[in-house]
């Protein structure tokens, strides 16, 4: 910090800036960088939670697809049993 103040106080780079203005600008930069990292951390938490929800939804989708494939495999045997019957009156009775 002393090196920076010595450099700027000699008028080498910005002759119209005072030490107070320089310190205030450093503070503003530090505050901006801190806020940037807070925002990045918040975004990382949000996207991490979103990623977990997407993975859970994908797992449910895979389970659903496995069940659909199982049902597709069972349907032909049910169709065959239904269509092989010669008398369908049992489907029209009211049991209740």
Buried (B, 14 or more C-beta within 10 A) or exposed (E): EEEEEEEBEEEEEEEEBEEEEBEEEEEEEEEEEEEEEEEEEEEEEEEEEEEEEEEEEEEEEEEEEEEEEEEEEEEEEEEEEEEEEEEEEEEEEEEE
